[in-house]
Amino acid sequence: MQQPSAPPGLAVALRTGPFHLALRTAIAARGLALHRLQQHLAQRGVRVGVTSLSYWQQGHRRPERPESLRAVAVLEDVLELPEHSLTRLLGPRRGGHDPAVPAVRPYRDLIGPAEAVDGLLAVLSGPPDTGLHTVAHIERIRVGADRRLLRRDSQHVLRAHRDGVDRYLAIYQGDPGIDIDRVRVRAEENCRPGRIRRDPGAHLLVAELLLDRRLRAGDTHLIGYGFDEPQAAQPSREYVRGFNAGAGQYVLQVTFHPTALPVRCDRVTLRTPGRAPLETEEQTLDSHHCAHLVASDLPPCILGLRWDWE
């Protein structure tokens, strides 16, 4: 079947590249929002996160894994492009990159203030790369009747990308005015608490969760942990998480007290703390007063939910 002719600007982008410009131009030419593009891919059996699509079209990251390359081939069909018009712009894989080792951003890029993060990690004397990345993470957040966070619970599947890994670093940042010394760390499944260090001025806490076995490269491990929140000085307005090595899949659910429901809730993706979001998408609360997001194939980023009370 003959493909429809591309608009002149798109035709040039497909001919000359680079990949991210051609993809962005093709998406704009078809008038598809990223979440709609994601839905079209899902209907064809391909799961790609909105964040990944955003990063691909902005040039912050390029598809390289087999499932990502398959997604690009399907994108050509969804966007009504000639076969191989996008995939050929990717060229050969970047040399020297081991696909088993994810790209890693330093924690200071994802949590602020950077100096406070550096200080806590220096006290723990751990390597900048903990040797673990996220396969899947389900996180549940509970907000009380006073509009303040009460509790965070995590079910976290990790994979080691080097030998000898025996601990995971959980970094917590509370809302402004929180008493960080009263935050309680719960290590509940397949781990136990190790060293815990706090910075009250930055509302930061770093906790070692010691695994019950030493992992070799490729091993997976499931841990369950959480944080109990003291009374914060101000109502909570967001929950975001930084992924320094990306994630295979992340699920976040925020449950609000039935007497304290927000008037609006948005999914947000950021590259740097304190900056304007790269992507914003409104979410709807369900009948159980919950908002949630599901993201897959995440690059290193900051992702979460924000809400307005009035």
MARDODREN-628097 format. One line per 4 residues: number of its first residue (from 1); their letters; for each residue x, y, z of C-alpha. Coordinates in steps of 0.1 Angstrom, whole numbers, padded with zeros to 4 digits. Layout:
NUM	A	X:Y:Z; ...
***
This chain:
1	MQQP	0000:0000:0000; 0014:0034:-0010; 0021:0057:0019; 0006:0092:0017
5	SAPP	0030:0120:0008; 0046:0138:0037; 0043:0176:0042; 0074:0194:0029
9	GLAV	0089:0201:0063; 0084:0165:0074; 0099:0152:0042; 0131:0172:0048
13	ALRT	0133:0161:0084; 0129:0124:0074; 0156:0128:0048; 0182:0147:0068
17	GPFH	0174:0140:0104; 0184:0139:0132; 0160:0113:0146; 0145:0134:0173
21	LALR	0137:0163:0150; 0121:0139:0124; 0100:0123:0152; 0089:0156:0166
25	TAIA	0080:0169:0132; 0060:0137:0123; 0041:0139:0156; 0032:0175:0150
29	ARGL	0022:0169:0114; -0003:0142:0125; -0016:0164:0153; -0013:0136:0180
33	ALHR	-0008:0144:0217; 0018:0121:0233; -0008:0102:0254; -0028:0095:0223
37	LQQH	0003:0083:0205; 0010:0060:0235; -0026:0046:0232; -0021:0039:0195
41	LAQR	0011:0020:0203; -0006:0000:0231; -0034:-0010:0207; -0006:-0026:0185
45	GVRV	0009:-0044:0215; 0037:-0020:0222; 0042:-0004:0256; 0061:0029:0257
49	GVTS	0058:0055:0284; 0048:0091:0276; 0080:0102:0292; 0101:0081:0269
53	LSYW	0082:0095:0238; 0089:0130:0251; 0126:0123:0257; 0129:0107:0222
57	QQGH	0114:0137:0204; 0135:0162:0224; 0167:0144:0219; 0174:0138:0256
61	RRPE	0175:0101:0250; 0174:0078:0219; 0157:0044:0216; 0183:0016:0217
65	RPES	0168:-0014:0235; 0152:-0041:0213; 0117:-0032:0226; 0123:0005:0220
69	LRAV	0135:-0002:0184; 0104:-0022:0178; 0083:0007:0191; 0100:0030:0165
73	AVLE	0091:0007:0137; 0055:0007:0149; 0056:0045:0152; 0063:0046:0115
77	DVLE	0030:0029:0109; 0010:0050:0134; 0024:0082:0120; 0018:0071:0084
81	LPEH	0055:0073:0075; 0074:0053:0049; 0089:0021:0062; 0123:0025:0079
85	SLTR	0121:0063:0076; 0127:0067:0113; 0147:0036:0121; 0174:0045:0095
89	LLGP	0180:0078:0112; 0190:0061:0144; 0221:0046:0127; 0243:0022:0146
93	RRGG	0242:0018:0184; 0264:0042:0203; 0297:0025:0208; 0308:0013:0242
97	HDPA	0274:0012:0258; 0265:-0021:0276; 0226:-0024:0274; 0227:-0043:0307
101	VPAV	0240:-0012:0325; 0215:0017:0324; 0225:0053:0320; 0229:0068:0355
105	RPYR	0224:0104:0366; 0238:0115:0399; 0213:0119:0427; 0222:0156:0430
109	DLIG	0206:0162:0396; 0173:0148:0408; 0169:0160:0444; 0177:0195:0458
113	PAEA	0196:0211:0472; 0224:0193:0455; 0249:0201:0483; 0227:0185:0509
117	VDGL	0224:0153:0489; 0262:0152:0483; 0268:0157:0520; 0246:0128:0531
121	LAVL	0259:0104:0505; 0295:0114:0514; 0288:0105:0551; 0276:0070:0540
125	SGPP	0307:0066:0518; 0288:0047:0491; 0296:0046:0454; 0277:0070:0432
129	DTGL	0262:0040:0413; 0247:0016:0438; 0247:-0012:0412; 0209:-0015:0412
133	HTVA	0182:-0003:0388; 0144:-0005:0390; 0126:-0033:0372; 0092:-0024:0387
137	HIER	0081:-0002:0415; 0046:0002:0430; 0043:0031:0454; 0013:0041:0475
141	IRVG	0009:0075:0491; -0018:0084:0516; -0029:0120:0523; -0049:0127:0555
145	ADRR	-0079:0148:0563; -0056:0177:0572; -0042:0176:0536; -0008:0164:0548
149	LLRR	0011:0133:0538; 0007:0104:0563; 0025:0074:0549; 0045:0061:0519
153	DSQH	0047:0024:0510; 0068:0008:0483; 0070:-0026:0466; 0102:-0024:0447
157	VLRA	0117:-0050:0423; 0154:-0043:0417; 0180:-0058:0394; 0218:-0057:0399
161	HRDG	0240:-0046:0371; 0272:-0055:0389; 0283:-0082:0413; 0284:-0079:0450
165	VDRY	0254:-0056:0456; 0239:-0060:0491; 0221:-0027:0498; 0197:-0002:0484
169	LAIY	0197:0035:0491; 0163:0050:0498; 0163:0088:0497; 0134:0107:0513
173	QGDP	0126:0144:0511; 0098:0158:0532; 0075:0187:0526; 0087:0221:0539
177	GIDI	0085:0225:0577; 0086:0187:0583; 0106:0175:0613; 0129:0150:0595
181	DRVR	0141:0136:0629; 0106:0122:0634; 0103:0104:0601; 0102:0066:0607
185	VRAE	0118:0042:0582; 0101:0008:0578; 0121:-0020:0562; 0094:-0047:0559
189	ENCR	0102:-0073:0532; 0135:-0089:0523; 0156:-0061:0538; 0165:-0045:0571
193	PGRI	0175:-0009:0580; 0212:0000:0579; 0227:0034:0584; 0202:0064:0584
197	RRDP	0214:0099:0579; 0194:0131:0581; 0197:0168:0571; 0170:0188:0589
201	GAHL	0176:0220:0570; 0170:0203:0536; 0142:0180:0549; 0163:0151:0536
205	LVAE	0169:0115:0548; 0190:0088:0533; 0185:0052:0545; 0204:0021:0537
209	LLLD	0182:-0009:0532; 0204:-0040:0537; 0193:-0069:0514; 0191:-0104:0528
213	RRLR	0216:-0117:0502; 0244:-0105:0481; 0234:-0101:0444; 0253:-0109:0413
217	AGDT	0249:-0090:0380; 0215:-0099:0366; 0199:-0110:0399; 0166:-0095:0409
221	HLIG	0154:-0088:0444; 0120:-0077:0458; 0119:-0054:0488; 0091:-0037:0507
225	YGFD	0097:-0005:0527; 0081:0027:0536; 0081:0060:0556; 0058:0072:0583
229	EPQA	0053:0110:0581; 0052:0134:0611; 0029:0164:0610; 0041:0188:0583
233	AQPS	0037:0226:0587; 0019:0230:0553; -0006:0210:0533; 0011:0187:0507
237	REYV	0008:0196:0471; 0028:0170:0452; 0046:0137:0453; 0074:0132:0429
241	RGFN	0102:0106:0426; 0136:0108:0410; 0149:0079:0389; 0187:0081:0386
245	AGAG	0189:0049:0365; 0154:0050:0349; 0128:0023:0355; 0112:-0006:0337
249	QYVL	0078:0002:0352; 0066:0026:0378; 0031:0028:0394; 0022:0056:0417
253	QVTF	-0011:0058:0436; -0021:0088:0458; -0051:0082:0481; -0069:0113:0495
257	HPTA	-0091:0114:0526; -0128:0116:0515; -0132:0149:0534; -0101:0165:0518
261	LPVR	-0102:0161:0480; -0081:0182:0456; -0098:0202:0429; -0072:0193:0403
265	CDRV	-0045:0166:0400; -0018:0165:0373; 0008:0140:0362; 0041:0158:0358
269	TLRT	0075:0149:0344; 0106:0170:0352; 0142:0169:0342; 0155:0190:0370
273	PGRA	0141:0199:0405; 0124:0233:0406; 0121:0237:0369; 0089:0238:0348
277	PLET	0076:0203:0339; 0085:0188:0306; 0050:0172:0304; 0018:0178:0323
281	EEQT	-0014:0157:0320; -0045:0161:0341; -0056:0130:0361; -0091:0121:0373
285	LDSH	-0098:0108:0408; -0116:0075:0409; -0145:0065:0432; -0120:0055:0459
289	HCAH	-0106:0090:0460; -0073:0079:0443; -0052:0093:0415; -0026:0071:0399
293	LVAS	-0001:0070:0371; 0016:0041:0352; 0049:0047:0334; 0072:0022:0316
297	DLPP	0106:0023:0300; 0115:0054:0319; 0148:0072:0313; 0165:0090:0343
301	CILG	0139:0116:0352; 0116:0130:0379; 0080:0118:0378; 0050:0122:0400
305	LRWD	0016:0138:0407; 0008:0174:0417; -0026:0187:0430; -0044:0219:0439
309	WE	-0066:0222:0469; -0086:0253:0457
***
